[in-house]
């Protein structure tokens, strides 16, 4: 039964990193001009998985898609958890 330990640990890490990635990393608001980041002005939410959303009255736009899960897992390992 110990031959599956690596697979189980990898899956555990995958699930933890996936949950961690959905957490909010920072909130950012910008007024006027093109904005500091080039995404325009507005209110942005950054997630641990790299996704950036621009909040609007009617919902939100995804400005940047989330990173691949391998990158998120590496970032999770390097984070303070």
Residue pairs with C-beta under 8 A, 6 or more apart in sequence:
13 73
13 76
13 77
14 69
14 73
16 76
17 69
17 72
17 73
17 75
17 76
17 77
18 69
18 72
20 48
20 72
20 76
20 79
20 81
21 47
21 48
21 49
21 50
21 66
21 72
21 75
21 76
22 47
22 48
22 49
23 47
23 48
24 45
24 46
24 47
24 48
25 46
25 47
25 48
26 45
26 46
27 43
27 44
27 45
27 46
28 37
28 43
28 44
28 45
28 46
29 42
29 43
29 44
30 36
30 37
30 39
30 40
30 41
30 42
30 44
31 41
32 41
33 41
34 40
34 41
35 41
35 42
37 44
39 52
39 54
39 63
40 54
42 54
42 55
42 56
43 54
43 55
44 52
44 53
44 54
44 55
44 63
45 52
45 53
45 55
45 60
46 52
47 53
47 66
48 72
48 75
48 76
48 79
49 66
49 67
49 72
49 75
50 64
50 65
50 66
50 67
50 71
50 72
50 75
51 62
51 64
51 65
51 66
52 62
52 63
52 64
53 60
53 61
53 62
53 63
54 60
54 61
54 63
66 72
67 75
